[in-house]
Amino acid sequence: MYIEEALPKLESRNMFTPLRPMNIPIAGEEGAQTKFDEDEYQTYDGIQPWDRLAAQIELPQSFFQRLLNGVELVSKYEVEENDRISSNQETEYKKLILFAGNDFLGLCRHPTIAKATAKAAMEQGTGPRGSPLICGYTNYHMVLESSLAKLKKKEACLLCTSGFGANMAVMVAIGSIVPVICEGEGRRPAKEEKVAVFSDALNHASIVDGLKLADRLGGVELFVYKHCDISHLDALLTNCKNKRKVVVTDSLFSMDGDIAPMAELAQLRKKHGFLWVLDDAHGTFVWGKNGGGLAEEFNCEYDVDISIGTLSKAASSLGGFVTCSKIWKQWIQSRGRSFIFSTIAPIPLAAASYASVVVAKKESWRRREIQNRMKELHALTGIPVKSQIVCVMIGDMMQAIKANHELLKSGFYCVAVGPPAVAPNTARLRLTLTAVHTSEDIKRLVAIISKYVKFQVPSSSDCSDYLTPRL
């Protein structure tokens, strides 16, 4: 790939910034080293009592009533509500089953993760100490990076403060390559020297914003291809004269829940030789035999060059990461502004994330349960369920609001989405399915929504390929 050929040239000019690894002593144990052994992390086979709590929330009764009345927490209402809760005044709460969160595996109440977090806090304290390029990069962060690189079948991993920051860092690093090379030669880059970046029309805002900043650096030519349209992308790549090419796409699109054409993208990469950057935020830990994401699910892990993910969704923690080759890691940590100028995650959070990686990999039943809920929802509604994110199209916004209100009254919390977030007459209910929802939850949910949507229940013969991503 032409774009990767530029990195050794930059390395030879000493343009890379190193990380500064360090070990933090354990309180009260002189010379002791922290040990990370996956076998010491207790896992469970099947749903446990605490798992169900991950799908439950409570809303202040006053706020719940305002939701039903169409008045959310704004202006003086928000001040009054916050004052009452913060002053510990007695507040009544409404219990709801959550169908709007991102804790897909239901790990937020897992005792093994909680113990790992508490142990690290007791031994190491809570402070992050500094940025990763100064003094914040510890053995906890290193072992987390190693586990994520192994999960994604990559040489290296770079932790970032958030998934948003990870995408920004990668886009800016890509956009910096040509300007830095040309600056060293005392000239500006010619148009055909720039990196041509091809971005899906519905990519996440973090990719869009990162590419805008990369464009400001003067090192990229931007092309937007129609959503999941391989023919359009192929035509753009064919007609592009730039040698350095990058294709960047979400793996699973968070608003509609559809999946990028992974197999077709892998074939197109072989044809055009582009660098494939995949934002697998919603796929990591949920898809693939080991939780490696949608690249593992579609057997194209080695075709993806840079895989970006988050720890704030299925890992039930916080932070983002980039998995890639060693030389790409060095360049991103040297030029990715959102990485360079951010403080690293505190040690207890890194410990929690590592425990989540271990638990998510070993408790594979959680991925199976999500697939079961997807099958049940499809069987009851006929909706072409492609992933754990499902949009139930209603059309009229008032009808969507009415459906949402009835769901609230019945004990379900989800979100009605309408214009301007989506096109007119495409109002919808956005549902997220998790490993800790039950078959009964799905049945009750569908019974309520069916009052507002006429579902076409499929025959058993129609269910065989409902998970296949389509263009």
LUMKEDREN-551583 format. One line per field, with one value per residue (C-alpha): chain; z, y, x; residue in three letters; residue number from 1. Coordinates in nm, 3 decimals, decimal comma, m for minus. Example, Ala and Ser with C-alpha at 12.3 -4.5 7.8 and 13.67 -1.06 7.14 Angstrom:
BEGIN
chaine <- (A A)
pz <- (0,780 0,714)
py <- (m0,450 m0,106)
px <- (1,230 1,367)
residu <- (ALA SER)
num <- (1 2)
REM end
This chain:
BEGIN
chaine <- (A A A A A A A A A A A A A A A A A A A A A A A A A A A A A A A A A A A A A A A A A A A A A A A A A A A A A A A A A A A A A A A A A A A A A A A A A A A A A A A A A A A A A A A A A A A A A A A A A A A A A A A A A A A A A A A A A A A A A A A A A A A A A A A A A A A A A A A A A A A A A A A A A A A A A A A A A A A A A A A A A A A A A A A A A A A A A A A A A A A A A A A A A A A A A A A A A A A A A A A A A A A A A A A A A A A A A A A A A A A A A A A A A A A A A A A A A A A A A A A A A A A A A A A A A A A A A A A A A A A A A A A A A A A A A A A A A A A A A A A A A A A A A A A A A A A A A A A A A A A A A A A A A A A A A A A A A A A A A A A A A A A A A A A A A A A A A A A A A A A A A A A A A A A A A A A A A A A A A A A A A A A A A A A A A A A A A A A A A A A A A A A A A A A A A A A A A A A A A A A A A A A A A A A A A A A A A A A A A A A A A A A A A A A A A A A A A A A A A A A A A A A A A A A A A A A A A A A A A A A A A A A A A A A A A A A)
pz <- (0,000 m0,103 0,216 0,439 0,235 0,368 0,735 0,736 0,571 0,859 1,112 0,960 1,020 1,394 1,366 1,613 1,979 2,225 2,512 2,860 3,025 3,402 3,690 3,989 4,330 4,529 4,855 5,154 4,943 4,874 4,538 4,458 4,094 3,977 3,813 3,539 3,502 3,305 3,500 3,820 3,681 3,778 3,503 3,497 3,263 3,209 3,344 3,715 3,955 3,922 3,542 3,532 3,713 3,406 3,214 3,483 3,561 3,788 3,696 3,945 3,941 3,870 3,566 3,451 3,461 3,262 2,996 2,962 2,937 2,671 2,896 2,962 3,214 3,088 3,240 3,589 3,593 3,561 3,839 4,071 3,999 4,046 4,367 4,512 4,426 4,531 4,868 4,939 4,968 4,954 4,589 4,442 4,145 3,853 3,764 3,393 3,167 2,958 2,580 2,494 2,640 2,496 2,765 2,511 2,711 3,042 3,219 3,426 3,742 3,697 4,032 3,876 3,703 4,019 4,225 3,975 3,983 4,363 4,401 4,166 4,345 4,686 4,568 4,323 4,409 4,164 3,988 3,622 3,700 3,355 2,980 2,825 2,667 3,000 3,303 3,281 3,081 3,336 3,334 3,371 3,044 2,872 2,959 2,846 2,513 2,471 2,533 2,282 2,016 2,062 2,040 1,713 1,564 1,539 1,634 1,862 2,037 2,147 2,425 2,392 2,628 2,424 2,107 1,966 2,043 1,889 1,555 1,564 1,634 1,345 1,092 1,190 1,184 0,832 0,726 0,864 0,663 0,335 0,487 0,720 0,436 0,210 0,490 0,535 0,164 0,182 m0,036 m0,031 m0,136 m0,487 m0,523 m0,654 m0,362 m0,100 0,069 m0,091 0,188 0,099 0,378 0,406 0,397 0,736 0,926 1,290 1,376 1,520 1,178 1,003 1,244 1,228 0,850 0,860 1,074 0,852 0,551 0,724 0,743 0,363 0,336 0,223 m0,063 0,070 m0,111 0,037 m0,106 m0,082 0,229 0,201 m0,180 m0,305 m0,670 m0,598 m0,389 m0,660 m0,920 m0,702 m0,632 m1,001 m1,113 m0,841 m0,960 m0,613 m0,526 m0,151 m0,075 0,250 0,299 0,637 0,753 1,059 1,089 1,244 1,196 1,522 1,405 1,167 1,304 0,961 0,895 0,643 0,350 0,513 0,267 m0,033 0,121 0,173 m0,193 m0,300 m0,088 m0,281 m0,607 m0,520 m0,245 m0,014 0,360 0,537 0,856 1,045 1,333 1,514 1,816 1,817 1,697 1,937 2,206 2,059 1,728 1,639 1,816 2,060 2,059 1,808 1,629 1,282 1,112 1,302 1,228 0,853 0,860 0,734 1,040 0,843 0,568 0,813 0,863 1,147 1,375 1,612 1,908 2,232 2,586 2,673 2,509 2,534 2,770 3,009 3,093 2,939 2,676 2,317 2,141 1,806 1,700 1,411 1,316 1,542 1,303 1,269 1,647 1,664 1,406 1,561 1,907 1,748 1,545 1,680 1,861 2,059 2,195 2,260 2,449 2,662 3,005 3,016 3,194 3,570 3,671 3,823 3,494 3,301 3,544 3,491 3,114 3,122 3,339 3,092 2,802 2,986 3,093 2,753 2,579 2,818 2,874 2,514 2,621 2,632 2,256 2,201 2,413 2,203 1,889 2,052 2,128 1,769 1,636 1,868 1,767 1,401 1,445 1,623 1,393 1,057 1,095 0,914 1,232 1,129 1,464 1,830 1,730 1,582 1,442 1,434 1,162 1,249 1,014 1,185 1,475 1,688 1,655 1,754 2,062 2,155 2,121 2,330 2,603 2,620 2,647 2,936 3,113 3,069 3,220 2,913 2,844 2,480 2,254 1,983 1,707 1,460 1,245 1,224 1,337 1,061 0,741 0,752 0,786 0,905 1,281 1,461 1,789 1,839 2,042 2,170 2,258 2,529 2,669 2,987 2,825 2,839 2,592 2,804 2,769 2,389 2,385 2,605 2,409 2,074 2,208 2,286 1,967 1,752 1,841 1,635 1,367 1,146 1,160 0,898 1,087 0,868 0,808 0,939 0,587 0,581 0,886 0,754 0,629 0,826 0,973 0,637 0,576 0,251 0,038)
py <- (0,000 0,338 0,509 0,265 0,311 0,668 0,568 0,428 0,751 0,947 0,709 0,763 1,136 1,082 1,210 0,956 1,028 0,739 0,632 0,613 0,282 0,251 0,031 0,176 0,027 m0,150 0,017 m0,162 m0,418 m0,305 m0,434 m0,622 m0,638 m0,645 m0,977 m1,015 m1,373 m1,433 m1,755 m1,556 m1,370 m1,558 m1,602 m1,755 m1,974 m1,821 m1,521 m1,446 m1,241 m0,931 m0,943 m0,851 m0,524 m0,414 m0,385 m0,187 0,185 0,414 0,763 1,025 1,007 1,381 1,351 1,037 1,227 1,514 1,269 1,144 1,503 1,585 1,817 1,707 1,857 2,212 2,555 2,590 2,230 2,097 2,322 2,221 1,850 1,861 2,060 1,809 1,505 1,662 1,771 1,408 1,496 1,200 1,115 0,851 0,654 0,467 0,137 0,069 m0,193 m0,019 m0,063 0,243 0,180 0,055 m0,201 m0,475 m0,761 m0,644 m0,625 m0,311 m0,509 m0,798 m0,875 m0,979 m0,641 m0,457 m0,647 m0,572 m0,203 m0,187 m0,381 m0,145 0,161 0,029 m0,061 0,221 0,505 0,685 0,950 0,921 1,093 1,248 1,205 0,880 1,059 1,202 0,979 0,817 0,503 0,216 m0,160 m0,164 0,025 m0,191 m0,519 m0,376 m0,272 m0,617 m0,791 m0,570 m0,616 m0,992 m0,978 m0,783 m0,989 m0,685 m0,615 m0,321 m0,115 0,247 0,353 0,683 0,878 0,801 0,633 0,979 1,074 0,751 0,824 1,185 1,076 0,829 1,070 1,351 1,116 1,004 1,365 1,459 1,214 1,404 1,755 1,638 1,469 1,773 2,013 1,826 1,878 2,248 2,240 2,201 1,875 1,845 1,736 1,389 1,333 1,372 1,080 1,013 0,923 0,757 0,783 0,626 0,889 0,779 0,746 0,855 1,222 1,150 1,030 1,326 1,577 1,404 1,422 1,791 1,859 1,636 1,836 2,157 2,018 2,002 1,637 1,463 1,463 1,370 1,155 1,054 0,741 0,651 0,458 0,097 0,133 m0,082 0,005 0,376 0,324 0,107 0,375 0,649 0,439 0,350 0,712 0,847 0,929 0,950 0,652 0,676 0,562 0,503 0,370 0,440 0,308 0,219 m0,156 m0,121 0,204 0,323 0,489 0,226 m0,078 m0,193 m0,354 m0,247 m0,490 m0,639 m0,923 m0,694 m0,433 m0,702 m0,797 m0,434 m0,385 m0,665 m0,495 m0,139 m0,186 0,081 0,111 m0,010 0,176 0,025 0,186 m0,124 0,060 m0,124 m0,457 m0,517 m0,782 m0,839 m1,007 m1,284 m1,612 m1,447 m1,103 m0,970 m0,776 m0,776 m0,831 m1,160 m1,238 m1,203 m1,356 m1,048 m0,949 m0,951 m0,735 m0,453 m0,245 m0,019 m0,119 0,142 0,062 0,184 0,051 0,252 0,022 m0,358 m0,345 m0,130 0,089 0,406 0,495 0,420 0,227 0,183 m0,155 m0,159 m0,234 m0,117 0,154 0,291 0,303 0,504 0,752 0,794 0,855 1,108 1,306 1,222 1,546 1,406 1,138 1,361 1,630 1,406 1,259 0,880 0,681 0,630 0,293 0,157 0,225 0,045 m0,246 m0,252 m0,250 m0,537 m0,742 m0,664 m0,791 m1,118 m1,166 m1,071 m1,321 m1,609 m1,560 m1,628 m1,709 m1,334 m1,306 m1,603 m1,443 m1,126 m1,337 m1,513 m1,182 m1,072 m1,392 m1,356 m0,995 m1,088 m1,383 m1,169 m0,866 m0,957 m0,665 m0,747 m0,744 m0,704 m0,632 m0,559 m0,207 m0,213 0,073 0,023 0,254 0,432 0,731 0,995 1,163 1,199 0,828 0,752 0,972 0,800 0,459 0,577 0,707 0,379 0,192 0,420 0,356 m0,018 m0,003 0,020 0,296 0,352 0,655 0,797 0,959 1,207 1,510 1,681 1,380 1,173 1,258 1,374 1,092 0,845 0,877 0,560 0,384 0,298 m0,020 m0,178 m0,547 m0,686 m1,020 m0,958 m0,893 m1,189 m1,351 m1,216 m0,862 m0,896 m1,036 m0,757 m0,492 m0,616 m0,643 m0,270 m0,153 m0,365 m0,123 0,139 m0,069 m0,338 m0,615 m0,887 m1,198 m1,415 m1,784 m2,003 m2,029 m1,651 m1,649 m1,825 m1,531 m1,237 m1,165 m1,131 m0,769 m0,638 m0,338)
px <- (0,000 0,136 0,025 0,213 0,530 0,548 0,572 0,928 1,044 0,891 1,046 1,391 1,352 1,290 0,933 0,789 0,714 0,764 0,542 0,699 0,599 0,620 0,512 0,327 0,422 0,153 0,056 0,212 0,401 0,755 0,882 0,560 0,453 0,092 0,005 m0,253 m0,372 m0,692 m0,757 m0,797 m1,099 m1,414 m1,671 m2,018 m2,220 m2,562 m2,748 m2,702 m2,922 m2,702 m2,713 m3,079 m2,999 m2,801 m3,131 m3,311 m3,321 m3,522 m3,644 m3,759 m4,140 m4,166 m3,938 m4,121 m4,450 m4,306 m4,184 m4,540 m4,660 m4,402 m4,201 m3,843 m3,602 m3,549 m3,491 m3,642 m3,771 m3,419 m3,292 m3,576 m3,526 m3,150 m3,184 m3,429 m3,214 m2,881 m3,026 m3,126 m3,493 m3,722 m3,791 m4,020 m3,886 m4,039 m3,871 m3,820 m3,660 m3,393 m3,407 m3,197 m2,851 m2,522 m2,435 m2,502 m2,350 m2,495 m2,158 m2,215 m2,306 m2,062 m1,891 m1,559 m1,525 m1,629 m1,369 m1,091 m1,183 m1,192 m0,867 m0,682 m0,825 m0,717 m0,365 m0,295 m0,533 m0,759 m0,552 m0,450 m0,114 m0,072 m0,086 0,043 0,339 0,454 0,390 0,048 0,125 0,138 0,152 m0,228 m0,266 m0,006 m0,178 m0,513 m0,359 m0,206 m0,539 m0,720 m0,452 m0,478 m0,857 m0,840 m0,553 m0,327 0,036 m0,035 m0,301 m0,321 m0,559 m0,745 m0,966 m1,279 m1,395 m1,459 m1,099 m0,969 m1,138 m1,019 m0,660 m0,655 m0,804 m0,566 m0,265 m0,357 m0,402 m0,059 0,152 0,190 0,221 0,500 0,689 0,658 0,746 1,073 1,139 1,051 0,741 0,363 0,196 0,060 m0,302 m0,214 0,027 m0,244 m0,417 m0,755 m0,999 m1,330 m1,589 m1,935 m2,211 m2,347 m2,019 m2,011 m1,965 m1,619 m1,500 m1,662 m1,508 m1,170 m1,171 m1,263 m0,958 m0,742 m0,861 m0,755 m0,402 m0,395 m0,298 m0,618 m0,868 m1,213 m1,469 m1,806 m1,966 m2,334 m2,422 m2,299 m2,295 m2,006 m2,067 m2,038 m1,725 m1,569 m1,633 m1,483 m1,173 m1,134 m1,153 m0,924 m0,570 m0,416 m0,195 m0,251 m0,608 m0,797 m1,150 m1,309 m1,645 m1,845 m1,893 m2,240 m2,427 m2,573 m2,894 m3,034 m2,851 m2,738 m2,401 m2,139 m2,085 m1,776 m1,706 m1,749 m1,517 m1,252 m1,276 m1,259 m0,947 m0,775 m0,870 m0,763 m0,505 m0,647 m0,589 m0,905 m0,998 m1,292 m1,481 m1,609 m1,752 m2,085 m1,947 m1,659 m1,732 m2,081 m1,996 m1,753 m1,684 m1,442 m1,602 m1,349 m1,622 m1,769 m1,434 m1,409 m1,775 m1,711 m1,363 m1,180 m0,975 m0,651 m0,802 m0,876 m0,561 m0,675 m0,962 m1,103 m1,323 m1,470 m1,479 m1,790 m2,045 m2,028 m1,727 m1,931 m1,633 m1,491 m1,233 m1,143 m0,869 m0,695 m0,554 m0,308 0,052 0,336 0,447 0,092 0,065 0,386 0,261 m0,087 0,061 0,298 0,041 m0,306 m0,387 m0,682 m0,446 m0,144 m0,333 m0,557 m0,495 m0,493 m0,765 m0,714 m0,571 m0,897 m1,072 m0,797 m0,829 m1,206 m1,164 m0,913 m1,151 m1,431 m1,220 m1,154 m1,516 m1,657 m1,431 m1,500 m1,873 m1,967 m2,323 m2,385 m2,333 m2,562 m2,834 m2,821 m2,861 m3,158 m3,331 m3,269 m3,428 m3,727 m3,789 m3,768 m4,003 m4,264 m4,250 m4,100 m3,858 m3,529 m3,322 m2,957 m2,795 m2,858 m2,971 m3,320 m3,526 m3,902 m4,029 m4,354 m4,350 m4,562 m4,382 m4,696 m4,764 m4,406 m4,444 m4,772 m4,607 m4,313 m4,546 m4,736 m4,406 m4,308 m4,638 m4,584 m4,235 m4,008 m3,757 m3,666 m3,627 m3,852 m3,645 m3,788 m3,696 m3,452 m3,243 m3,408 m3,593 m3,959 m4,214 m3,950 m4,003 m3,904 m3,846 m3,481 m3,432 m3,111 m3,114 m2,887 m2,780 m2,979 m3,315 m3,552 m3,790 m4,075 m3,937 m3,943 m4,298 m4,436 m4,249 m4,381 m4,737 m4,737 m4,565 m4,798 m5,080 m4,901 m4,726 m4,875 m4,616 m4,590 m4,490 m4,265 m4,299 m4,018 m3,873 m3,821 m3,593 m3,285 m3,083 m3,220 m2,879 m2,708 m2,605 m2,746 m2,660)
residu <- (MET TYR ILE GLU GLU ALA LEU PRO LYS LEU GLU SER ARG ASN MET PHE THR PRO LEU ARG PRO MET ASN ILE PRO ILE ALA GLY GLU GLU GLY ALA GLN THR LYS PHE ASP GLU ASP GLU TYR GLN THR TYR ASP GLY ILE GLN PRO TRP ASP ARG LEU ALA ALA GLN ILE GLU LEU PRO GLN SER PHE PHE GLN ARG LEU LEU ASN GLY VAL GLU LEU VAL SER LYS TYR GLU VAL GLU GLU ASN ASP ARG ILE SER SER ASN GLN GLU THR GLU TYR LYS LYS LEU ILE LEU PHE ALA GLY ASN ASP PHE LEU GLY LEU CYS ARG HIS PRO THR ILE ALA LYS ALA THR ALA LYS ALA ALA MET GLU GLN GLY THR GLY PRO ARG GLY SER PRO LEU ILE CYS GLY TYR THR ASN TYR HIS MET VAL LEU GLU SER SER LEU ALA LYS LEU LYS LYS LYS GLU ALA CYS LEU LEU CYS THR SER GLY PHE GLY ALA ASN MET ALA VAL MET VAL ALA ILE GLY SER ILE VAL PRO VAL ILE CYS GLU GLY GLU GLY ARG ARG PRO ALA LYS GLU GLU LYS VAL ALA VAL PHE SER ASP ALA LEU ASN HIS ALA SER ILE VAL ASP GLY LEU LYS LEU ALA ASP ARG LEU GLY GLY VAL GLU LEU PHE VAL TYR LYS HIS CYS ASP ILE SER HIS LEU ASP ALA LEU LEU THR ASN CYS LYS ASN LYS ARG LYS VAL VAL VAL THR ASP SER LEU PHE SER MET ASP GLY ASP ILE ALA PRO MET ALA GLU LEU ALA GLN LEU ARG LYS LYS HIS GLY PHE LEU TRP VAL LEU ASP ASP ALA HIS GLY THR PHE VAL TRP GLY LYS ASN GLY GLY GLY LEU ALA GLU GLU PHE ASN CYS GLU TYR ASP VAL ASP ILE SER ILE GLY THR LEU SER LYS ALA ALA SER SER LEU GLY GLY PHE VAL THR CYS SER LYS ILE TRP LYS GLN TRP ILE GLN SER ARG GLY ARG SER PHE ILE PHE SER THR ILE ALA PRO ILE PRO LEU ALA ALA ALA SER TYR ALA SER VAL VAL VAL ALA LYS LYS GLU SER TRP ARG ARG ARG GLU ILE GLN ASN ARG MET LYS GLU LEU HIS ALA LEU THR GLY ILE PRO VAL LYS SER GLN ILE VAL CYS VAL MET ILE GLY ASP MET MET GLN ALA ILE LYS ALA ASN HIS GLU LEU LEU LYS SER GLY PHE TYR CYS VAL ALA VAL GLY PRO PRO ALA VAL ALA PRO ASN THR ALA ARG LEU ARG LEU THR LEU THR ALA VAL HIS THR SER GLU ASP ILE LYS ARG LEU VAL ALA ILE ILE SER LYS TYR VAL LYS PHE GLN VAL PRO SER SER SER ASP CYS SER ASP TYR LEU THR PRO ARG LEU)
num <- (1 2 3 4 5 6 7 8 9 10 11 12 13 14 15 16 17 18 19 20 21 22 23 24 25 26 27 28 29 30 31 32 33 34 35 36 37 38 39 40 41 42 43 44 45 46 47 48 49 50 51 52 53 54 55 56 57 58 59 60 61 62 63 64 65 66 67 68 69 70 71 72 73 74 75 76 77 78 79 80 81 82 83 84 85 86 87 88 89 90 91 92 93 94 95 96 97 98 99 100 101 102 103 104 105 106 107 108 109 110 111 112 113 114 115 116 117 118 119 120 121 122 123 124 125 126 127 128 129 130 131 132 133 134 135 136 137 138 139 140 141 142 143 144 145 146 147 148 149 150 151 152 153 154 155 156 157 158 159 160 161 162 163 164 165 166 167 168 169 170 171 172 173 174 175 176 177 178 179 180 181 182 183 184 185 186 187 188 189 190 191 192 193 194 195 196 197 198 199 200 201 202 203 204 205 206 207 208 209 210 211 212 213 214 215 216 217 218 219 220 221 222 223 224 225 226 227 228 229 230 231 232 233 234 235 236 237 238 239 240 241 242 243 244 245 246 247 248 249 250 251 252 253 254 255 256 257 258 259 260 261 262 263 264 265 266 267 268 269 270 271 272 273 274 275 276 277 278 279 280 281 282 283 284 285 286 287 288 289 290 291 292 293 294 295 296 297 298 299 300 301 302 303 304 305 306 307 308 309 310 311 312 313 314 315 316 317 318 319 320 321 322 323 324 325 326 327 328 329 330 331 332 333 334 335 336 337 338 339 340 341 342 343 344 345 346 347 348 349 350 351 352 353 354 355 356 357 358 359 360 361 362 363 364 365 366 367 368 369 370 371 372 373 374 375 376 377 378 379 380 381 382 383 384 385 386 387 388 389 390 391 392 393 394 395 396 397 398 399 400 401 402 403 404 405 406 407 408 409 410 411 412 413 414 415 416 417 418 419 420 421 422 423 424 425 426 427 428 429 430 431 432 433 434 435 436 437 438 439 440 441 442 443 444 445 446 447 448 449 450 451 452 453 454 455 456 457 458 459 460 461 462 463 464 465 466 467 468 469 470 471)
REM end
